């Protein structure tokens, strides 16, 4: 079994200095941080558009406010139906 020969000096990969490496990595990390903040802002904007933004002076979104009004209306309509059925049963 033969041992492979070592690569020549031209074929060997040179090690870059640690300071240069850290500077390049810091620049890449800064770009990543900027892209992450932009991405999070776009996701938040999309969620705001889909869900509806917060209403002024309230912690609820427009959609949540509408849903609460619809639920209140359902309760009122259910009470109205029960009263109407009891009135019909009394008149018969």
DSSP file (Angstrom, degrees, kcal/mol; ACC not computed):
  #  RESIDUE AA STRUCTURE BP1 BP2  ACC     N-H-->O    O-->H-N    N-H-->O    O-->H-N    TCO  KAPPA ALPHA  PHI   PSI    X-CA   Y-CA   Z-CA
    1    1 A X              0   0    0      0, 0.0     2,-0.4     0, 0.0     0, 0.0   0.000 360.0 360.0 360.0 132.2    0.0    0.0    0.0
    2    2 A X        -     0   0    0      1,-0.0     2,-0.4     0, 0.0     0, 0.0  -0.760 360.0-129.7-102.8 141.3    1.4    3.3   -1.1
    3    3 A X        -     0   0    0     -2,-0.4     2,-0.0     1,-0.1    -1,-0.0  -0.725  31.7-113.1 -88.0 134.7    1.1    6.6    0.8
    4    4 A X        -     0   0    0     -2,-0.4     2,-0.1     1,-0.1    -1,-0.1  -0.348  33.3-109.5 -68.0 147.3   -0.1    9.5   -1.2
    5    5 A X        -     0   0    0      1,-0.1    -1,-0.1    -2,-0.0     2,-0.1  -0.435  34.4-103.5 -76.0 150.4    2.3   12.3   -1.8
    6    6 A X        -     0   0    0     -2,-0.1    -1,-0.1     1,-0.1     2,-0.0  -0.417  42.4-102.6 -69.4 148.0    1.9   15.7   -0.1
    7    7 A X        -     0   0    0      1,-0.1    -1,-0.1    -2,-0.1     5,-0.0  -0.320  40.7-103.1 -68.6 157.1    0.5   18.5   -2.3
    8    8 A X     >  -     0   0    0      1,-0.1     4,-1.2    -3,-0.1     3,-0.4  -0.232  33.5-101.7 -73.8 169.9    2.9   21.1   -3.6
    9    9 A X  T  4 S+     0   0    0      1,-0.2     3,-0.2     2,-0.2    -1,-0.1   0.852 123.0  53.6 -62.8 -34.8    3.1   24.6   -2.0
   10   10 A X  T  4 S+     0   0    0      1,-0.2    -1,-0.2     3,-0.0    -3,-0.0   0.825 108.7  49.9 -68.7 -30.9    1.0   26.1   -4.9
   11   11 A X  T  4 S+     0   0    0     -3,-0.4    -1,-0.2     2,-0.1    -2,-0.2   0.701  91.1  96.3 -81.5 -19.8   -1.7   23.5   -4.3
   12   12 A X  S  < S-     0   0    0     -4,-1.2     2,-0.4    -3,-0.2    -4,-0.0  -0.452  79.5-119.7 -73.3 143.3   -1.9   24.1   -0.5
   13   13 A X        -     0   0    0     -2,-0.1     2,-0.3     1,-0.0    -1,-0.1  -0.693  27.8-129.9 -83.2 130.1   -4.6   26.5    0.7
   14   14 A X        -     0   0    0     -2,-0.4     2,-0.4     1,-0.1    -1,-0.0  -0.593  15.8-123.4 -82.8 142.1   -3.1   29.5    2.5
   15   15 A X        -     0   0    0     -2,-0.3     2,-0.2     1,-0.0     3,-0.1  -0.691  24.0-136.8 -81.3 130.4   -4.5   30.4    5.9
   16   16 A X        -     0   0    0     -2,-0.4    -1,-0.0     1,-0.1     5,-0.0  -0.566  33.7 -89.1 -84.3 155.3   -5.7   34.0    6.1
   17   17 A X     >  -     0   0    0     -2,-0.2     4,-2.3     1,-0.1     5,-0.2  -0.284  32.5-121.0 -62.9 149.4   -4.8   36.1    9.2
   18   18 A X  H  > S+     0   0    0      1,-0.2     4,-2.8     2,-0.2     5,-0.2   0.866 111.3  54.3 -60.1 -39.6   -7.2   35.9   12.1
   19   19 A X  H  > S+     0   0    0      2,-0.2     4,-2.2     1,-0.2    -1,-0.2   0.903 109.6  47.1 -63.4 -42.0   -7.9   39.6   12.0
   20   20 A X  H  > S+     0   0    0      2,-0.2     4,-2.5     1,-0.2    -1,-0.2   0.922 112.7  49.9 -64.8 -43.9   -8.8   39.6    8.4
   21   21 A X  H  X S+     0   0    0     -4,-2.3     4,-2.5     1,-0.2    -2,-0.2   0.931 112.1  46.9 -60.1 -46.9  -11.1   36.6    8.9
   22   22 A X  H  X S+     0   0    0     -4,-2.8     4,-2.3     1,-0.2    -1,-0.2   0.869 111.3  52.1 -65.8 -35.9  -12.9   38.2   11.8
   23   23 A X  H  X S+     0   0    0     -4,-2.2     4,-2.0     2,-0.2    -1,-0.2   0.923 111.4  46.4 -65.3 -43.6  -13.3   41.5    9.9
   24   24 A X  H  X S+     0   0    0     -4,-2.5     4,-2.2     1,-0.2    -2,-0.2   0.913 113.5  48.8 -64.3 -42.3  -14.9   39.6    7.0
   25   25 A X  H  X S+     0   0    0     -4,-2.5     4,-2.7     1,-0.2    -2,-0.2   0.877 109.3  52.8 -65.9 -37.2  -17.1   37.6    9.3
   26   26 A X  H  X S+     0   0    0     -4,-2.3     4,-2.1     2,-0.2    -1,-0.2   0.896 109.3  49.6 -64.5 -39.7  -18.2   40.8   11.1
   27   27 A X  H  X S+     0   0    0     -4,-2.0     4,-2.0     2,-0.2    -2,-0.2   0.913 112.3  47.3 -64.9 -41.9  -19.1   42.4    7.8
   28   28 A X  H  X S+     0   0    0     -4,-2.2     4,-2.3     1,-0.2    -2,-0.2   0.906 111.0  51.8 -65.8 -41.3  -21.2   39.3    6.8
   29   29 A X  H  X S+     0   0    0     -4,-2.7     4,-2.4     1,-0.2    -2,-0.2   0.876 107.9  52.5 -62.0 -38.1  -22.9   39.3   10.2
   30   30 A X  H  X S+     0   0    0     -4,-2.1     4,-2.1     2,-0.2    -1,-0.2   0.914 109.6  48.6 -64.5 -42.4  -23.8   42.9    9.8
   31   31 A X  H  X S+     0   0    0     -4,-2.0     4,-2.5     1,-0.2    -2,-0.2   0.910 111.1  50.8 -62.4 -41.8  -25.4   42.2    6.4
   32   32 A X  H  X S+     0   0    0     -4,-2.3     4,-2.5     1,-0.2    -2,-0.2   0.909 108.8  51.2 -62.7 -42.5  -27.3   39.2    7.9
   33   33 A X  H  X S+     0   0    0     -4,-2.4     4,-2.2     2,-0.2    -1,-0.2   0.902 110.5  48.7 -62.7 -41.2  -28.6   41.4   10.8
   34   34 A X  H  X S+     0   0    0     -4,-2.1     4,-2.3     1,-0.2    -2,-0.2   0.931 112.4  47.9 -64.0 -45.2  -29.8   44.0    8.3
   35   35 A X  H  X S+     0   0    0     -4,-2.5     4,-2.5     1,-0.2    -2,-0.2   0.880 110.5  52.3 -64.3 -37.8  -31.6   41.4    6.2
   36   36 A X  H  X S+     0   0    0     -4,-2.5     4,-2.8     2,-0.2     5,-0.2   0.922 109.8  47.9 -64.0 -43.9  -33.2   39.8    9.3
   37   37 A X  H  X S+     0   0    0     -4,-2.2     4,-2.2     2,-0.2    -2,-0.2   0.908 113.1  48.3 -65.0 -39.9  -34.6   43.2   10.4
   38   38 A X  H  X S+     0   0    0     -4,-2.3     4,-2.3     2,-0.2    -1,-0.2   0.917 112.7  49.0 -63.5 -42.6  -35.9   43.9    6.9
   39   39 A X  H  X S+     0   0    0     -4,-2.5     4,-2.4     1,-0.2    -2,-0.2   0.920 111.6  48.0 -63.5 -44.4  -37.4   40.4    6.8
   40   40 A X  H  X S+     0   0    0     -4,-2.8     4,-2.4     1,-0.2    -1,-0.2   0.880 110.9  52.0 -64.7 -37.5  -39.1   40.7   10.2
   41   41 A X  H  X S+     0   0    0     -4,-2.2     4,-2.4    -5,-0.2    -1,-0.2   0.905 110.2  48.3 -65.0 -40.8  -40.5   44.1    9.2
   42   42 A X  H  X S+     0   0    0     -4,-2.3     4,-2.5     2,-0.2    -2,-0.2   0.901 111.7  49.5 -66.4 -40.0  -42.0   42.7    6.0
   43   43 A X  H  X S+     0   0    0     -4,-2.4     4,-2.5     2,-0.2    -2,-0.2   0.912 111.9  48.5 -64.1 -41.3  -43.5   39.8    8.0
   44   44 A X  H  X S+     0   0    0     -4,-2.4     4,-2.3     2,-0.2    -2,-0.2   0.902 111.8  49.2 -65.4 -40.3  -45.0   42.2   10.5
   45   45 A X  H  X S+     0   0    0     -4,-2.4     4,-2.3     2,-0.2    -2,-0.2   0.912 111.5  49.2 -64.5 -42.6  -46.4   44.4    7.7
   46   46 A X  H  X S+     0   0    0     -4,-2.5     4,-2.6     2,-0.2    -2,-0.2   0.920 111.7  48.6 -63.0 -43.5  -47.9   41.4    6.0
   47   47 A X  H  X S+     0   0    0     -4,-2.5     4,-3.1     1,-0.2     5,-0.3   0.895 110.9  51.2 -63.4 -39.6  -49.5   40.2    9.3
   48   48 A X  H  X S+     0   0    0     -4,-2.3     4,-1.7     1,-0.2    -1,-0.2   0.895 111.7  47.0 -64.6 -39.6  -50.8   43.7    9.9
   49   49 A X  H  < S+     0   0    0     -4,-2.3    -2,-0.2     2,-0.2    -1,-0.2   0.908 117.3  42.6 -68.6 -41.4  -52.4   43.9    6.4
   50   50 A X  H  < S+     0   0    0     -4,-2.6    -2,-0.2     1,-0.2    -3,-0.2   0.943 125.0  33.3 -71.0 -47.5  -53.9   40.4    6.7
   51   51 A X  H  < S-     0   0    0     -4,-3.1    12,-0.9    -5,-0.2    13,-0.2   0.696 115.4-111.5 -81.9 -19.6  -55.2   40.8   10.3
   52   52 A X     <  -     0   0    0     -4,-1.7    -3,-0.1    -5,-0.3    12,-0.1   0.192  37.3 -83.4  91.9 140.3  -56.0   44.5   10.1
   53   53 A X        -     0   0    0      1,-0.2     9,-1.5     8,-0.1    10,-0.1  -0.184  54.9 -79.7 -74.0 168.3  -54.0   47.1   12.0
   54   54 A X  B     -A   61   0A   0      7,-0.2     7,-0.3     8,-0.1     2,-0.2  -0.446  50.4-117.6 -66.3 137.5  -54.5   48.0   15.6
   55   55 A X    >   -     0   0    0      5,-2.3     3,-1.8    -2,-0.1     2,-0.1  -0.492  38.4 -90.7 -77.8 150.1  -57.4   50.4   16.0
   56   56 A X  T 3  S+     0   0    0      1,-0.3    -1,-0.1    -2,-0.2     3,-0.1  -0.385 110.5   7.3 -64.2 129.4  -56.6   53.9   17.4
   57   57 A X  T 3  S+     0   0    0      1,-0.2     2,-0.3    -2,-0.1    -1,-0.3   0.657 116.7  90.4  75.5  16.7  -56.9   54.0   21.2
   58   58 A X    <   -     0   0    0     -3,-1.8    -1,-0.2     2,-0.1     0, 0.0  -0.966  69.2-142.3-141.3 156.0  -57.4   50.2   21.4
   59   59 A X  S    S+     0   0    0     -2,-0.3     2,-0.3    -3,-0.1    -3,-0.1   0.418  80.4  89.2 -95.2   1.0  -55.3   47.1   21.9
   60   60 A X  S    S-     0   0    0     -5,-0.1    -5,-2.3     1,-0.1    -2,-0.1  -0.700  76.4-122.8 -98.8 150.0  -57.6   45.2   19.5
   61   61 A X  B  >  -A   54   0A   0     -2,-0.3     4,-2.3    -7,-0.3    -7,-0.2  -0.366  31.4-104.8 -80.3 169.1  -57.2   44.9   15.7
   62   62 A X  H  > S+     0   0    0     -9,-1.5     4,-2.5     1,-0.2     5,-0.2   0.904 122.4  51.1 -61.4 -42.3  -60.0   45.9   13.4
   63   63 A X  H  > S+     0   0    0    -12,-0.9     4,-2.6     1,-0.2    -1,-0.2   0.910 109.5  49.6 -63.6 -42.5  -60.8   42.3   12.7
   64   64 A X  H  > S+     0   0    0    -13,-0.2     4,-2.1     2,-0.2    -1,-0.2   0.894 110.7  51.0 -63.5 -39.2  -61.0   41.4   16.4
   65   65 A X  H  X S+     0   0    0     -4,-2.3     4,-2.1     2,-0.2    -2,-0.2   0.928 111.1  47.3 -63.3 -45.4  -63.3   44.4   17.0
   66   66 A X  H  X S+     0   0    0     -4,-2.5     4,-2.5     1,-0.2    -2,-0.2   0.912 110.8  52.1 -62.7 -41.7  -65.6   43.3   14.2
   67   67 A X  H  X S+     0   0    0     -4,-2.6     4,-2.3     1,-0.2    -1,-0.2   0.883 108.4  50.9 -63.0 -37.7  -65.6   39.8   15.5
   68   68 A X  H  X S+     0   0    0     -4,-2.1     4,-2.2     2,-0.2    -1,-0.2   0.903 110.8  48.9 -67.0 -39.0  -66.6   41.0   19.0
   69   69 A X  H  X S+     0   0    0     -4,-2.1     4,-2.2     2,-0.2    -2,-0.2   0.910 111.5  49.5 -64.5 -41.6  -69.5   43.0   17.5
   70   70 A X  H  X S+     0   0    0     -4,-2.5     4,-2.2     2,-0.2    -2,-0.2   0.906 110.5  50.3 -64.3 -41.3  -70.7   40.0   15.5
   71   71 A X  H  X S+     0   0    0     -4,-2.3     4,-1.8     2,-0.2    -1,-0.2   0.896 110.3  49.8 -64.8 -39.7  -70.6   37.8   18.6
   72   72 A X  H  X S+     0   0    0     -4,-2.2     4,-2.1     1,-0.2    -1,-0.2   0.901 110.5  50.8 -63.7 -40.0  -72.6   40.4   20.6
   73   73 A X  H  X S+     0   0    0     -4,-2.2     4,-2.6     1,-0.2    -2,-0.2   0.874 106.7  54.2 -65.7 -37.5  -75.1   40.5   17.7
   74   74 A X  H  X S+     0   0    0     -4,-2.2     4,-2.2     2,-0.2    -1,-0.2   0.898 108.1  49.8 -62.7 -40.0  -75.4   36.7   17.7
   75   75 A X  H  X S+     0   0    0     -4,-1.8     4,-2.1     2,-0.2    -2,-0.2   0.922 111.9  47.8 -64.5 -44.2  -76.2   36.7   21.4
   76   76 A X  H  X S+     0   0    0     -4,-2.1     4,-2.3     1,-0.2    -2,-0.2   0.912 112.2  49.2 -64.1 -42.4  -78.9   39.4   21.0
   77   77 A X  H  X S+     0   0    0     -4,-2.6     4,-2.5     1,-0.2    -1,-0.2   0.877 109.0  52.8 -65.4 -37.1  -80.4   37.5   18.0
   78   78 A X  H  X S+     0   0    0     -4,-2.2     4,-2.1     2,-0.2    -1,-0.2   0.917 110.1  47.8 -64.6 -41.8  -80.5   34.3   20.0
   79   79 A X  H  X S+     0   0    0     -4,-2.1     4,-2.3     1,-0.2    -2,-0.2   0.904 111.0  52.1 -62.5 -41.0  -82.3   36.0   22.9
   80   80 A X  H  X S+     0   0    0     -4,-2.3     4,-2.5     1,-0.2    -2,-0.2   0.916 108.9  49.9 -62.2 -43.6  -84.7   37.5   20.3
   81   81 A X  H  X S+     0   0    0     -4,-2.5     4,-2.5     1,-0.2    -1,-0.2   0.907 110.0  50.1 -62.8 -41.3  -85.5   34.1   18.8
   82   82 A X  H  X S+     0   0    0     -4,-2.1     4,-2.1     1,-0.2    -1,-0.2   0.903 111.8  48.3 -66.1 -38.4  -86.1   32.5   22.3
   83   83 A X  H  X S+     0   0    0     -4,-2.3     4,-2.2     2,-0.2    -2,-0.2   0.912 111.5  50.1 -65.2 -41.4  -88.5   35.4   23.1
   84   84 A X  H  X S+     0   0    0     -4,-2.5     4,-2.3     1,-0.2    -2,-0.2   0.905 111.0  48.5 -65.2 -41.4  -90.3   35.0   19.8
   85   85 A X  H  X S+     0   0    0     -4,-2.5     4,-2.2     1,-0.2    -1,-0.2   0.887 111.6  49.5 -67.0 -36.5  -90.7   31.3   20.2
   86   86 A X  H  X S+     0   0    0     -4,-2.1     4,-1.6    -5,-0.2    -2,-0.2   0.872 110.8  50.9 -69.2 -34.1  -92.1   31.7   23.8
   87   87 A X  H  X S+     0   0    0     -4,-2.2     4,-1.8     2,-0.2    -2,-0.2   0.900 110.6  48.7 -66.7 -40.5  -94.5   34.4   22.5
   88   88 A X  H  X S+     0   0    0     -4,-2.3     4,-1.2     1,-0.2    -2,-0.2   0.903 110.3  51.0 -65.4 -40.6  -95.7   32.0   19.8
   89   89 A X  H  < S+     0   0    0     -4,-2.2    -1,-0.2     1,-0.2    -2,-0.2   0.846 110.0  50.5 -68.0 -31.4  -96.2   29.2   22.2
   90   90 A X  H  < S+     0   0    0     -4,-1.6    -1,-0.2     1,-0.2    -2,-0.2   0.856 108.9  51.3 -72.1 -35.0  -98.2   31.5   24.5
   91   91 A X  H  <        0   0    0     -4,-1.8    -1,-0.2     1,-0.2    -2,-0.2   0.708 360.0 360.0 -77.3 -18.9 -100.5   32.6   21.8
   92   92 A X     <        0   0    0     -4,-1.2    -1,-0.2    -5,-0.1    -2,-0.2   0.461 360.0 360.0 -87.1 360.0 -101.3   29.0   20.6
